[in-house]
Amino acid sequence: METTLAQREQVLGDRHPDTLTSRNNLATAYESAGNPERAVPLLETNLALCEQVLGDTHPHALASRNNLAHARRAAEAVQQRSTETSTTEADPQQPSRTD
């Protein structure tokens, strides 16, 4: 998918609708693979370009906005889990729960 995006950017340009679709698909694949932090910048770029090329009310721009919001929530959840894990690991004296 990364190769496809690079090729489309080179041949069609970064604003072509097919390139926008490829960028969105790559970002979605990153998020599905558990890497939303990598998806967010692609989706931010994609949304900005969709709005410029297609308009901010075009269905593809709306879908891009939705995908970005979803990826940001996923990235925040990953960050929160990471913070919680590192806090717990940093304090070995913290008692474990026995509910």
Summary of the structure (lengths in Angstrom):
residues: 99
radius of gyration: 18.0
end to end distance: 46.6
largest distance: 60.2
contacts: 258
relative contact order: 0.12
helix: 79%
strand: 0%
